[in-house]
Amino acid sequence: MDKVRAKDFLQSMLGILNGGALSMMLSIGHRTELFDHMAGGGPLTSQQLADIASLDERYVREWLAAMASGGIVDYNADAETFTLPEEHQALVTRAGGPMNIAARMQYISLLGTVEDDIVEAFSTGAGVPYSRYPDFQRLMAEDSTARFDAALLDVIIPAIPGAHDALTAGARFADVGCGSGHAVLLLADAYPNSSFVGFDFSDDGLAVGRDAAAAARLTNVEFVAVDAAELNRPDEFDIVTTFDAIHDQAFPATVLENIHEATKANGTYLCVEPRAASQLAENMLDPVAAFQYTISTMHCMSVSLAGGGEGLGTAWGTERTTEFLTAAGFVDIQTVDVRPDRTNTYFVCRKS
């Protein structure tokens, strides 16, 4: 036995143990807005922070101890004060937008609630249905809202050839798997001459979108409840988008064929999927590869299998995505760079 390797592995395991614990504390710090209250505030005692955040001091003190022990915040033992360093703020506060990793720590807590179901699925192969993830829609909405607010109008739409001009003049646009519809709401407000449809199977998510559209008095957007595998809107849309919506479908090939059918001749489809290669060996150096394969096992792959589907998984990768798009009938498949979103690959293609 290589004792040096064993010692190094011990340190790695302890790091994983502490990291797993801190992920829950980071999630709590995000949800209670403690990080946001600390940002730019200088040194604070636990009582001062609790007062600012209107929270219980004893809980705040214990949370701060975890944050200090984990190197997330700085601790002055003499003054018993805590500081969120400026260099850390973008990664743990809402001001960081899509860079806020603390917000994504919520997924760890959520996935922990279905661990028993996943353990059983290892024996049965049956998967775990969407209904067992009641908070997933909210987390996805929060995640995508930060991304869309930061990049949709200024970066993503300009990256689609001809999209801005088409939408300005008046085009028919669909977002399949729209969730709560934040993308189509932003677009409907920015391009009043165009009409927008958000498709999703979640009644709860669609209700949020409809309420937001009504509150904003947007009359050029509608939300339709439908399973994407049953979408039947032939030759209707000039532009169709999906944002992280294909890989966890039960029948992704059918969904892509339906999207191809729904796109007008020479229309454009933007398919956004998690950034990955299709081979494990090529992904192993990716700093978030372990997270991708974990969320795949505990959600994306599992919900697809629960529906009797293929279980592509989160990291199905660029090569397989291109193969599926080609098989569905799309041509001129290209990837475009969207710098504010480094976690996804943006595929732009055309219906011939």
HELIX and SHEET records of a PDB file:
HELIX    1   1 LYS A    3  ARG A   31  1                                  29    
HELIX    2   2 LEU A   34  MET A   38  1                                   5    
HELIX    3   3 SER A   46  ALA A   53  1                                   8    
HELIX    4   4 GLU A   57  SER A   69  1                                  13    
HELIX    5   5 GLU A   86  VAL A   92  1                                   7    
HELIX    6   6 ARG A   94  MET A   99  5                                   6    
HELIX    7   7 ILE A  101  ARG A  104  1                                   4    
HELIX    8   8 GLN A  106  GLY A  112  1                                   7    
HELIX    9   9 GLU A  115  THR A  124  1                                  10    
HELIX   10  10 TYR A  130  ARG A  132  5                                   3    
HELIX   11  11 PHE A  136  ALA A  151  1                                  16    
HELIX   12  12 LEU A  152  ILE A  156  3                                   5    
HELIX   13  13 ILE A  157  ALA A  159  1                                   3    
HELIX   14  14 ALA A  163  ALA A  169  1                                   7    
HELIX   15  15 HIS A  182  ALA A  190  1                                   9    
HELIX   16  16 ASP A  203  ALA A  215  1                                  13    
HELIX   17  17 ALA A  228  GLU A  230  5                                   3    
HELIX   18  18 PRO A  252  ALA A  262  1                                  11    
HELIX   19  19 LEU A  280  ASN A  283  1                                   4    
HELIX   20  20 ALA A  289  ILE A  295  1                                   7    
HELIX   21  21 SER A  296  CYS A  300  3                                   5    
HELIX   22  22 MET A  301  ALA A  306  1                                   6    
HELIX   23  23 GLY A  317  ALA A  328  1                                  12    
SHEET    1   A 2 ASP A  74  ASN A  76  0                                        
SHEET    2   A 2 THR A  81  THR A  83 -1                                        
SHEET    1   B 7 VAL A 221  ALA A 225  0                                        
SHEET    2   B 7 SER A 195  ASP A 200  1                                        
SHEET    3   B 7 ARG A 172  VAL A 176  1                                        
SHEET    4   B 7 PHE A 237  PHE A 243  1                                        
SHEET    5   B 7 THR A 263  PRO A 274  1                                        
SHEET    6   B 7 ASN A 344  LYS A 351 -1                                        
SHEET    7   B 7 PHE A 330  VAL A 336 -1                                        
END                                                                             
